[in-house]
Amino acid sequence: MKKFNKFHIIAIIIIIVSVFSIVSSCVPDSKCDPEFATPFNLTSPFRFPEMNLPTDNPMTEEGVELGRFLFFDTTLSINHQISCGSCHKPEFGFSDGGKQFSTNSKGLMTKRNTPALLNAGFQNKFFFDGRSASIEEAVDDATKNEMEVNWEVTLPYLENNSFYAANFKKAFGCDAVTKENVLKAISQFMRSIISSGESEIDKKFFTTNDYTQLSPAASRGFLLFTSARADCFHCHFTNILTTDNQFHNDGIQYNDGSFNFADNGRGAITNVQTDNGKMKTPSLRNLAYTAPYGFDGRFSTLREVVDFYADSVHMSPTLDAVMIHTGNIRLNLTNSERDDLVAFMLSMTDSTVVVNPKFQNPFR
Amino acid sequence: MKKLVSLFSVLIVLVFISFSCTKYKGNGTLILSMHPTINGSDIDIANTIYTDPTQGVRFRMDHLEFYISSIKLTKKDNSVVSLSGADAVRLFYWKDIYAKTANYSIPAGEYTQITYTIGLDNTLNSTVPDDYNTNHPMGTNSGNYWIMNNSYIFSKLEGFVDTSNTPGAPLTYSYVYHIGDNGYIKEVSFNKSFTLKEKETVEIPFNIDVLKFWNGPSPINFKTELETHTTNKPDIANKLLNNYAAAITLE
């Protein structure tokens, strides 16, 4: 038998190294595989429904946390001064802290009041006119229109930032700093912002189905709220989220009898004139933090809201049919009845959500 | 030789039986489509003002919405394919957006009759929107539940009416008919022969004669009976439910 000489040994080593190299190149690098990210435990709290999650953006611990940083990072915007969190502040239920309109990256005022983002993950239409069908689309819209993100600048910034580079990798794998993944991460964070279970209505009504467990004023308010007389329930009491997620013209805007409104709302999206003036029903949860109210923020207080619906609803060709089914759009509520309605709405306040450390600005 | 012939015959019979047993295998898709019409034309929701000559009113329909559930499909051999529970529930609606069709995956075969329920039975109605995925027809995004009544709203019919029947006059009054409470359901059956093959689709179109909502077998006064939320005016709800059943026919 022929003996191995040193050339044979070198050749064998080269072959072994080559084979190992080829094999290892075929095996995915586990560090690049987002499957290794930790699934986010999105157990719907307290009677809340199952969230409809997009299959191409499963929530992970890493994705949610990355999204929190991106949500509050002003560097993303074109002027480096505006983040999502600039207008959606946690301490105000992710609305804009008492402002009727918000300021965009150009320093211009928005057309509508900034909506609160709490429980956004349970919805399937976004903005008052419902122009976005997913949170990802809504974030894309906001980064384009309010923040004017210049992706050619923002993406290199994120890639060259060691914190972001590492955390994009953790959440989405290698070469993951893309616009799509920025939108996905922010969307994951937004889906995690859930408020329920801690308010008076959750603890005392939704657990017992007995409205008398609420405070006396809130109990009286409940009866009015769910009566045909005040008729708030059609839009706000069809589920635990207190929004039917539908579009209605609730008579806020003055109308001259035509189908045109100062803000056509849903109609501007569907291009159907009978949708003009319709806006998406907002949730009534955490109103204590989300003033002012109305799609254009015209009401400073909840009492102003109740007074308006009681006394001042505007007739128009697209006014919701349920608001005039008795042939009358005035509610004739007494002072104390109006106070009771406010008390009932405030029973939906969850004081824990605005201080939850998981939702706070990490740059502070 | 005789044995061989017998064996061959048996084989042929077995092959034939086997073939006949597998004539219909797998599932196909059944589409139920609904077409609300007035005088034979598709209704122009929330836009066109129509005249109801029987009642002498002008009206606009802004919103029509109803659940169907508990589908039963009778086969040629009289066996019945039943689809029940929440998975069989579908919501048809015409408002700012439309849902005119409902799809079901059903076994391939030859069918002769279709039956379904307008509304939700007591078992389904004992659930709440929070029990479902947000986008399920009975989920939170449907907006069809009364928390204080512990009931789904099985159907909604809304719009505006001019009871003076004056051309050009504004539609002063609204009409709002919401049906929903245990028992306010109606089973409807239609004789319809169709063959569904594996992976193929059959559509069964239904016409909804809208004027029959008021002028069906249980007439509703379109000038004075303009509202029901079922429990407050159960007589109107019952009449409308009868009229729903009469208004829906096979195209």
Interface residues (C-beta under 8 A of the other chain):
Chain A: R47 F48 P49 E50 M51 N52 F122 Q123 N124 N209 T226 A228 F233 C235 F237 T238 N239 I240 L241 D244 N245 Q246 F247 G257 R266 T270 V272 Q273 T274 D275 K278 P317 A321 V322 M323 I324 H325 T326 G327
Chain B: A46 N47 D62 H63 K95 D96 I97 V128 P129 D130 D131 Y132 N133 T134 N135 G139 T140 N141 S142 G143 N144 Y145 W146 I147 M148 N150 I153 E158 G159 F160 P170 L171 T172 Y173 S174 Y175 V176 L226 E227 H229 N232
